[in-house]
Amino acid sequence: MSSLRLLISESFDPWFNLAVEETIFRQMAADQRVMFLWRNADTVVIGRAQNPWKECNTRRMELDKVRLARRSSGGGAVFQDLGNTCFTFMAGKPEYDKSISTNIIVNGLAKVGIQAEVSGRNDLILNTTDGPRKISGSAYRETKDRGFHHGTLLINSDLNRLADYLNPDPKKLQAKGITSVRSRVANLCELVSDISHEKVCEGIIASFFEYYGESVAPEYISPEKLPDLPNFSETFAKQSSWEWNFGQAPAFTHYSDTRFPWGGIEFHFDIEKGEIKRCQFFTDSLDPSPLEWLSEQLTGQVYQTETVRQLIAKMHTMWPELAEQLVDIEGWLIHELS
């Protein structure tokens, strides 16, 4: 029986694909070498230690129905669409070696006419007339007995949209955690006219089989064709949850202020695990009691716009005479928190 395993996802759901990756990584045999190829539709994927509110334009993502997915490895934030090919290599130790998987990718690209070079700690670049351009980024994860290397390849991604979602709104955030480093990127289609996801995968698969001197039939997977993966449903539930994707953000503080015709207002929030641990409002309005009530109610709540909507709705019944002010406050807070 071969120790190789090749999985190809037919799903474009980032939460499904990352849950498949996580489940296989946990239950694979120590002597297996796994390659997983997949694509995500309209997603921003962030590293395990990143703050989505600092890294992403979460408001624009919500409007455009772009998903947020937190992966279990480190590294920075990336925008992915169907013009972006994702790969994962997994192996048990001591055989796991990220230089092996990097060479498999480089050799696979060479098979389809792309001469990529390794740059820095985790990028692949192409040398162009405009200088070196990044075409691939990687991240890694290791446990005591196994490791994986996963990454992306820009085939024909919409790079304009990348700028839309990875440029966060200017917020007064003081955040801990990993901040993404932006690089000059390029699509492979700019350099090889007839390149495609399918061609790139063919090259990488051929390189994978060539390195190990054997081949196996691919396993095509989707939510409808799921292989036997122990505890997959629990892993998918976690991967798709707000608590994992947003709530795992490192602790940070958020401050903002503004002025309305009826008075000035500012807030200070301390956020931990996506929950408002401390909340203070300051105002020179004539009646500060509604904001004092709101401060008490927000403490202990999740840092979400829906929380604000629900509390402001209650305030309309408690202070109907302040309807216009409450509309102002709601609009401002939702703008700041999203």
Secondary structure, 3 states (H helix, E strand, C coil): CCCEEEEEECCCCHHHHHHHHHHHHHHCCCCCEEEEEECCCCEEEECCCCCHHHHCCHHHHHHCCCEEEECCCCCCCEEECCCEEEEEEEEECCCCCHHHHHHHHHHHHHHCCCCCEEECCCEEEEEECCEEEEEEEEEEEECCCEEEEEEEEECCCCHHHHHHHHCCCCCEEEECCCCCCCCCECCHHHCCCCCCHHHHHHHHHHHHHHHHCCCCCCEEEECCECCCCCCHHHHHHHHCCHHHHCCCCCCEEEEEEEEECCEEEEEEEEEECCEEEEEEEEECCCCCHHHHHHHHHHCCCECCHHHHHHHHHHHHHHCHHHHHHHHHHHHHHHHHHC
